[in-house]
């Protein structure tokens, strides 16, 4: 599933896929060797990249060891959910962005785990979690994260989210305040309310629209999105898209490409992609930053990559203006600063956590 958003993400600005922009972290190709094997576990195809994540840490930083079978699994509403758990202390839960997985926090988990109990969760439909055939909207992941806090973490936690994961963290904190001590957003998804936008009245749909036009529309959408899904999960295409949004393309390594493409080999990935790109994307305006932030009651930290081609610093400024209990750290990075400049993100996170 993860790879499928590489083609269409740039056109969906409030829920972009990656936007990985690198200026500091790089992998020396002469030092990183990979052993690749494809395997299938639980109906999901993955790839082992054994030595890439355990040898020659970038700039002396530890990396999360890549495990071909994943780390831990939790059954939520009958669905298999993958998560990573490391360290001891107060809990911090990391939530990835659209198209990514827990492994996208590869440089953050080991450092944070030196002082905190760190969890990294794969949202339903992404990464090593099940590609469930359900009706997706933003409340699905809000409910998943909320139940994860209740059943696995079992005490109030700090939620840290990038892109889509940021919006899931915000919604969870707004609806389950007793389980959340604070929220950290890294170039978060979500949009402010547009006063000029008129709500649609579905009751006014005619029989012709419901049974003819909508059927034809779905048929065309499936053809177009089916092609985009096939194209977007090709490694060469993923690499090209990633390099187009990296400042320093040397950070687009095989691990990153494979961690995106392999989950797309799941038999249900195409249908999940279709549902995400039609029903979920068309309904995202129902949940605005205005409504969510108005319910928030905990401290908020924004770690913002100001060079993000999709979600610029103006959004961070507007969030702070709307919700004054906000601290902002601006970085010269792109959409995913935690992977691009992890040393700076880790420092900002640890400083803020120690101040709570």
C-alpha positions as CSV (number, residue, x, y, z in Angstrom):
1,X,0.0,0.0,0.0
2,X,2.7,2.5,1.0
3,X,4.2,2.9,-2.5
4,X,0.9,3.7,-4.1
5,X,0.7,7.3,-3.0
6,X,4.0,8.3,-4.6
7,X,2.3,9.3,-7.8
8,X,-0.7,11.1,-6.5
9,X,0.5,12.6,-3.2
10,X,1.6,15.9,-4.7
11,X,-1.9,16.6,-5.9
12,X,-3.4,16.0,-2.4
13,X,-1.7,18.7,-0.4
14,X,-3.4,18.2,2.9
15,X,-2.5,14.5,3.1
16,X,0.9,14.3,1.2
17,X,2.7,11.0,1.2
18,X,6.3,11.7,1.9
19,X,8.1,14.8,0.8
20,X,11.4,13.4,2.1
21,X,13.9,16.2,1.7
22,X,17.5,15.6,2.8
23,X,20.3,18.0,3.4
24,X,22.2,16.4,6.3
25,X,21.7,12.6,6.5
26,X,23.3,10.5,3.8
27,X,24.3,6.9,3.3
28,X,27.7,6.1,1.9
29,X,27.1,3.6,-0.9
30,X,30.5,2.2,-0.5
31,X,29.8,1.2,3.1
32,X,26.2,0.0,2.9
33,X,25.7,-3.5,1.5
34,X,22.3,-5.1,1.3
35,X,21.1,-8.7,1.4
36,X,17.6,-8.8,-0.1
37,X,15.1,-11.6,0.2
38,X,11.5,-11.5,-0.5
39,X,9.1,-13.4,1.8
40,X,5.5,-13.5,2.7
41,X,4.1,-13.2,6.2
42,X,0.4,-13.0,7.0
43,X,-0.4,-12.4,3.4
44,X,1.9,-9.3,3.2
45,X,5.0,-9.4,1.1
46,X,8.2,-7.8,2.6
47,X,11.9,-7.6,1.9
48,X,14.8,-8.2,4.2
49,X,17.5,-5.5,4.0
50,X,19.7,-7.0,6.7
51,X,22.9,-5.1,6.8
52,X,21.7,-1.7,5.8
53,X,20.1,-0.8,9.1
54,X,22.6,-2.4,11.5
55,X,26.1,-1.5,10.0
56,X,27.8,1.9,9.6
57,X,25.2,4.1,11.3
58,X,24.9,7.5,9.5
59,X,27.0,10.2,11.2
60,X,27.4,7.9,14.2
61,X,23.6,7.6,14.8
62,X,22.0,4.4,15.8
63,X,19.3,3.0,13.5
64,X,16.4,0.8,14.2
65,X,17.4,-2.7,13.2
66,X,15.2,-3.9,10.3
67,X,13.4,-7.1,11.1
68,X,11.9,-9.0,8.2
69,X,9.0,-10.3,10.3
70,X,8.4,-7.0,12.0
71,X,8.5,-6.4,15.8
72,X,5.3,-6.8,17.7
73,X,1.7,-7.3,16.6
74,X,-1.6,-6.4,18.3
75,X,-5.1,-7.5,17.2
76,X,-7.4,-4.5,17.0
77,X,-11.0,-5.1,16.0
78,X,-9.9,-8.3,14.3
79,X,-7.1,-6.7,12.4
80,X,-3.4,-7.3,12.7
81,X,-1.5,-4.2,13.7
82,X,2.3,-3.9,13.8
83,X,4.2,-1.8,16.3
84,X,7.7,-1.3,17.6
85,X,8.5,-1.0,21.4
86,X,11.8,0.0,22.9
87,X,13.2,1.7,26.1
88,X,11.8,2.4,29.5
89,X,10.2,5.5,31.1
90,X,7.3,7.8,30.2
91,X,5.7,6.6,26.9
92,X,6.1,8.4,23.6
93,X,4.1,7.1,20.6
94,X,5.4,7.8,17.1
95,X,2.8,7.8,14.2
96,X,4.0,7.8,10.6
97,X,2.7,9.7,7.6
98,X,0.7,8.7,4.6
99,X,2.4,5.8,2.8
100,X,5.1,5.2,5.4
101,X,5.5,2.8,8.4
102,X,7.0,2.5,11.8
103,X,10.4,2.0,10.2
104,X,10.3,5.6,9.0
105,X,11.3,6.5,12.5
106,X,14.5,4.5,12.1
107,X,16.8,7.3,13.5
108,X,14.5,8.5,16.2
109,X,13.5,5.4,18.1
110,X,17.0,4.4,19.4
111,X,17.8,7.9,20.6
112,X,14.4,8.5,22.3
113,X,14.4,5.1,23.9
114,X,17.5,6.0,25.9
115,X,15.2,8.1,28.2
116,X,11.6,7.1,27.3
117,X,9.4,4.1,26.5
118,X,9.0,4.5,22.8
119,X,6.3,3.0,20.6
120,X,6.0,3.3,16.8
121,X,2.7,2.3,15.3
122,X,1.7,1.2,11.8
123,X,-1.7,2.6,11.0
124,X,-4.3,0.3,9.6
125,X,-3.8,-0.1,5.8
126,X,-0.1,0.9,5.9
127,X,3.3,-0.7,6.5
128,X,3.2,-4.1,8.2
129,X,-0.3,-3.6,9.5
130,X,-3.3,-5.4,7.8
131,X,-4.6,-4.0,4.5
132,X,-8.2,-4.1,5.7
133,X,-11.0,-3.7,3.3
134,X,-13.1,-1.1,5.3
135,X,-14.5,2.3,4.8
136,X,-11.6,4.6,5.7
137,X,-11.9,8.1,7.2
138,X,-9.9,10.0,9.7
139,X,-11.8,8.6,12.6
140,X,-10.5,5.0,11.9
141,X,-6.9,6.0,12.8
142,X,-8.1,8.2,15.7
143,X,-9.9,5.1,17.2
144,X,-6.9,2.9,16.5
145,X,-4.5,5.2,18.3
146,X,-6.9,5.7,21.2
147,X,-7.3,2.0,21.7
148,X,-3.6,1.4,21.4
149,X,-3.0,3.9,24.3
150,X,-5.7,2.1,26.4
151,X,-4.7,-1.5,25.6
152,X,-0.9,-1.5,24.9
153,X,0.5,1.7,26.4
154,X,-1.8,1.8,29.4
155,X,-0.8,5.3,30.7
156,X,-1.0,8.8,29.3
157,X,1.5,9.3,26.5
158,X,3.1,11.9,24.2
159,X,1.9,11.5,20.7
160,X,4.3,12.4,17.9
161,X,3.0,12.4,14.3
162,X,4.2,13.3,10.8
163,X,1.9,14.3,8.0
164,X,-1.3,12.1,8.3
165,X,0.1,10.7,11.6
166,X,0.1,14.2,12.9
167,X,-3.6,14.7,12.2
168,X,-4.4,11.3,13.7
169,X,-2.4,12.4,16.9
170,X,-4.4,15.6,17.1
171,X,-7.8,13.9,16.7
172,X,-6.8,11.4,19.4
173,X,-5.7,14.1,21.8
174,X,-8.9,16.1,21.2
175,X,-11.2,13.2,21.8
176,X,-9.2,11.2,24.4
177,X,-7.6,14.0,26.5
178,X,-7.2,11.7,29.5
179,X,-4.8,9.5,27.6
180,X,-2.6,12.2,26.0
181,X,0.0,14.4,27.9
182,X,1.1,16.3,24.8
183,X,1.3,16.3,21.0
184,X,4.1,16.9,18.6
185,X,3.4,17.6,14.9
186,X,6.0,17.3,12.2
187,X,4.6,19.0,9.0
188,X,1.1,17.8,9.9
189,X,-1.7,17.0,7.5
190,X,-5.2,18.6,8.0
191,X,-6.7,21.7,6.7
192,X,-8.3,24.8,8.2
193,X,-12.0,25.5,7.5
194,X,-12.7,27.3,4.3
195,X,-15.7,29.7,4.9
196,X,-16.4,30.0,1.2
197,X,-16.9,26.3,0.8
198,X,-20.5,25.2,0.8
199,X,-21.4,21.8,2.3
200,X,-22.8,19.3,-0.1
201,X,-26.4,18.3,0.3
202,X,-26.5,14.6,-0.7
203,X,-30.2,14.5,-0.3
204,X,-30.6,16.6,-3.5
205,X,-29.0,13.9,-5.6
206,X,-31.3,12.6,-8.2
207,X,-31.9,9.0,-9.1
208,X,-29.9,9.5,-12.3
209,X,-27.0,10.8,-10.3
210,X,-27.0,8.0,-7.8
211,X,-27.4,5.0,-10.1
212,X,-26.0,6.2,-13.4
213,X,-23.5,9.0,-13.0
214,X,-22.0,7.6,-9.7
215,X,-21.7,4.1,-11.2
216,X,-19.9,5.5,-14.3
217,X,-17.7,7.7,-12.1
218,X,-16.6,4.8,-10.0
219,X,-15.8,2.7,-13.1
220,X,-13.6,5.5,-14.5
221,X,-12.0,6.1,-11.2
222,X,-11.1,2.4,-10.8
223,X,-9.4,2.3,-14.2
224,X,-7.4,5.5,-13.6
225,X,-6.5,4.7,-10.0
226,X,-5.7,1.1,-10.9
227,X,-3.1,2.3,-13.4
228,X,-1.7,4.8,-10.9
229,X,-1.4,2.1,-8.3
230,X,0.5,-0.2,-10.7
231,X,2.8,2.7,-11.7
232,X,3.4,4.1,-8.2
233,X,4.5,0.8,-6.7
234,X,7.3,0.3,-9.2
235,X,10.7,0.8,-7.4
236,X,12.0,3.0,-10.2
237,X,9.0,5.3,-10.0
238,X,9.2,5.5,-6.2
239,X,12.9,6.4,-6.4
240,X,12.2,9.1,-9.0
241,X,9.4,10.7,-6.9
242,X,11.5,10.6,-3.7
243,X,14.5,12.1,-5.5
244,X,12.3,14.9,-6.9
245,X,11.5,16.0,-3.3
246,X,14.9,15.5,-1.7
247,X,17.3,18.3,-1.5
248,X,20.1,15.8,-1.2
249,X,19.1,12.7,-3.1
250,X,21.9,10.6,-1.6
251,X,19.5,9.9,1.3
252,X,17.1,8.0,-1.0
253,X,18.5,4.6,-0.2
254,X,17.3,1.1,-1.1
255,X,15.9,0.6,2.4
256,X,13.6,3.6,2.0
257,X,12.4,2.5,-1.4
258,X,11.8,-1.1,-0.4
259,X,10.0,-0.1,2.9
260,X,7.5,1.8,0.7
261,X,7.1,-0.7,-2.2
262,X,7.0,-4.1,-0.4
263,X,3.7,-3.5,1.5
264,X,2.1,-2.6,-1.8
265,X,2.5,-6.3,-2.9
266,X,-0.3,-7.3,-0.5
267,X,-3.3,-8.6,-2.4
268,X,-5.6,-6.1,-0.8
269,X,-3.3,-3.1,-1.3
270,X,-4.9,-2.0,-4.6
271,X,-8.4,-1.9,-3.1
272,X,-7.2,-0.1,0.0
273,X,-5.5,2.5,-2.2
274,X,-8.7,3.0,-4.2
275,X,-10.7,3.6,-1.0
276,X,-8.1,6.0,0.4
277,X,-7.9,8.0,-2.8
278,X,-11.7,8.3,-3.3
279,X,-13.8,8.0,-0.2
280,X,-11.3,9.1,2.4
281,X,-9.7,11.9,0.4
282,X,-13.1,13.3,-0.7
283,X,-14.4,13.3,3.0
284,X,-11.3,14.9,4.7
285,X,-12.9,18.3,4.7
286,X,-15.4,17.0,7.3
287,X,-12.6,17.2,9.9
288,X,-10.9,20.6,10.1
289,X,-8.0,21.8,12.1
290,X,-10.3,24.5,13.5
291,X,-12.6,21.9,15.1
292,X,-9.8,19.6,16.3
293,X,-7.6,22.4,17.8
294,X,-10.6,23.9,19.5
295,X,-11.0,20.7,21.6
296,X,-7.3,20.3,22.4
297,X,-6.2,20.9,26.0
298,X,-2.5,19.7,26.1
299,X,0.8,21.3,25.2
300,X,1.6,21.3,21.5
301,X,5.1,21.3,19.8
302,X,5.5,21.9,16.1
303,X,8.8,20.7,14.5
304,X,8.4,22.1,11.1
305,X,10.5,21.5,7.9
306,X,10.3,25.0,6.3
307,X,11.5,23.7,2.9
308,X,8.5,21.3,2.6
309,X,7.2,21.7,-0.9
310,X,3.7,20.6,0.2
311,X,3.1,22.0,3.7
312,X,5.0,25.2,4.3
313,X,5.8,27.2,7.5
314,X,2.8,29.4,7.0
315,X,0.6,26.5,8.3
316,X,2.7,26.1,11.4
317,X,2.3,29.9,12.1
318,X,-1.4,29.6,11.6
319,X,-1.7,26.7,14.0
320,X,0.2,28.6,16.7
321,X,-2.0,31.6,16.2
322,X,-5.1,29.5,16.6
323,X,-3.7,27.5,19.6
324,X,-1.4,29.7,21.7
325,X,-0.2,26.8,23.9
326,X,2.2,25.9,21.1
327,X,6.0,25.8,20.8
328,X,7.5,26.0,17.2
329,X,10.9,24.8,16.1
330,X,11.7,25.6,12.5
331,X,14.2,23.5,10.6
332,X,15.8,23.8,7.2
333,X,14.3,20.5,6.1
334,X,11.4,19.1,4.0
335,X,8.2,17.2,4.7
336,X,9.8,14.6,6.9
337,X,12.4,16.3,9.1
338,X,12.6,13.3,11.5
339,X,14.3,11.2,8.7
340,X,16.1,14.1,7.0
341,X,17.7,15.8,10.1
342,X,17.0,13.3,12.9
343,X,19.7,14.7,15.1
344,X,18.0,18.1,15.2
345,X,14.5,16.6,15.6
346,X,15.7,14.3,18.4
347,X,17.3,17.3,20.2
348,X,14.1,19.4,19.9
349,X,11.9,16.5,21.1
350,X,14.1,15.7,24.1
351,X,14.4,19.3,25.1
352,X,10.6,19.8,24.9
353,X,9.8,16.5,26.7
354,X,12.1,17.4,29.6
355,X,10.3,20.7,30.0
356,X,6.9,19.1,30.5
